[in-house]
Amino acid sequence: MYSKNLIKRHKFLLHLVWSQFRLPVETSLFDGKSVSITIFKIMQRREFARLSSLFLLGLGLTQCANNPQSSKQESTSKKKNSDELNIWWQQGFYPEETDALDKIIADWEKESGIKVKLNVIPQKDILKEIESAIASNNTPDIFYAGVADLTIIPRLAWNNQLADVSEVIEPLEDLYSKSVLSGVNYQNQAANKRSYYAVPIMQSAIHIHYWQDLLTKIGQEKGSIPKDWEEFWQFWEEAQDKLPKSGTSDIYSVGMPMSLSLDTYNNFEQFLEAYNVELLDKDGKLNVDDPEVRQGIAKAIENYASFYKNGTVPPEAVDWDNTGNNVSLLSRTSLMTVNHTLSAPGSQRQDKDVYYNQLSTVKWPNKPNGDPMRFVVEIKQAVIFEASDNKEIAKNFLSYLAQPENLEAYTEGAQGRYLPVMPELFEKPFWSNPEDPHISVAVQQLEKTRPAYQVFNPAYGEVAAQNVWGTIMRKIAVDDLSIKEATNQAIEQIEEIFADWS
């Protein structure tokens, strides 16, 4: 028999596979042993509904459990029926997220008398699928993806490929925060106007999670983590040296991705903010010719890369996908991690001891110059394609989805992975519990924010799509690229991207 502690240690990996496939799986454990466990007998339902093939250990399984038909087939299907609303939606990380969407759709169908054809697509495939659909002129009516706000939505709005949804937002305008509204207000170059081209669904800042019970082992109680930038990061480096002496080995102190994942891009954007690097001005003009901006980029790159160079980041971080840092944290091979959602603690809600006592979230330290941190906020948003034959019906559905009670159900179904876009929802019990060690910190971070640069200039969406920051970080780690070379390469690539847009 295997110990409960051993099973609990790998709970996250096992939950992921169970929730996606509902079958036994053999997983390689970090102490070199392996155990075949019939997951559905010992695991509960609330975990991510997907896991990257990197962590499926060669089983050859694919992400299709929640997708009624292949998205490949969907993208190449014949012209859609204009009598039904065709929605493409990114697969939720939790069953409850999908359940909440299904209920909202069912209620709207009953109220409107219109049928919905919902195509749920895994995160790893959805951008490729929508790009293919755009190229073949066979887009859905409504599209939602958690990665689209940073990549393709600004471009689609610029190119007049999205419907103006002002009539959806304006009746609800007073319910949204100003920062949320600014995150869906895009420039349409063809129409020569700026307007609302997306409907806010959820939002996120960037969070730092860690294992408090492991810190307690080395004599560090809650509240002992420094609040100044240099001391904060030095604290984690010193913790790695102390953990083996307390009986905890094979653990790295900083779960910072150094890969081509979008997490690397998101994390580094926050480091640029820490160093007050203003790559774009408020008019969307690129500032990389400014010597102070170039110097700030170099400092941020050097700081971020130092975690890998000093051995506090797992070597495999160079190959992580967007689940890598979560898996590393929750399997306790990383003491802390930086992540742009609350997915890690959200996956542990069923285990009260882990959620409230062991796993914790800490507010970012002050900037290196001592100023309070300002957070880059991403707005997760749904759009309607201008080519849709059902624009008015689609607007009707999004107006229904955007009602506070429906957004409340959906964001809570997502287990608090993302945060509400309407301030009144933060007054609900799910979000207002001061004892919640994760949401309470995340909510505080929304007090001082700025939009992602993509809002000001769609060219920056290509910086994310090409993952400029992830590319240079991996080169630093794998190819030993110098900080100077990395800085120059990043700036040159960004300049080329913006030149293509001019």
Secondary structure, 3 states (H helix, E strand, C coil): CCCHHHHHHCHHHHHHHHHHHCCCEEEECCCCCEEEECHHHHCCCCCCCCCCHHHCCCCCCCCCCCCCCCHHHHHCCCCCCCCEEEEEEECCCCHHHHHHHHHHHHHHHHHHCCEEEEEEECHHHHHHHHHHHHHCCCCCCEEECCCCCCCCHHHHHHCCCECCCHHHHHHHHHHCCHHHHHCCEEEECCCCEEEECCEEEEEECCEEEEEHHHHHHCCCCCCCCCCCHHHHHHHHHHHHHHHHHHCCCCCEEEECCCCCCHHHHHHHHHHHHHCCCCCECCCCCECCCCHHHHHHHHHHHHHHHHHHHCCCCCHHHHHCCCCHHHHHHHCCCEEEEEECCCHHHHCCCCCHHHHHHHEEEECCCCCCCCCCCCEEEEEEEEEEECCCCCHHHHHHHHHHHCCHHHHHHHHHHCCCCCECCCHHHHHCHHHHCCCCCCHHHHHHHCCCEEECHHHCCCHHHHHHHCCHHHHHHHHHHHHCCCHHHHHHHHHHHHHHHHHHHC
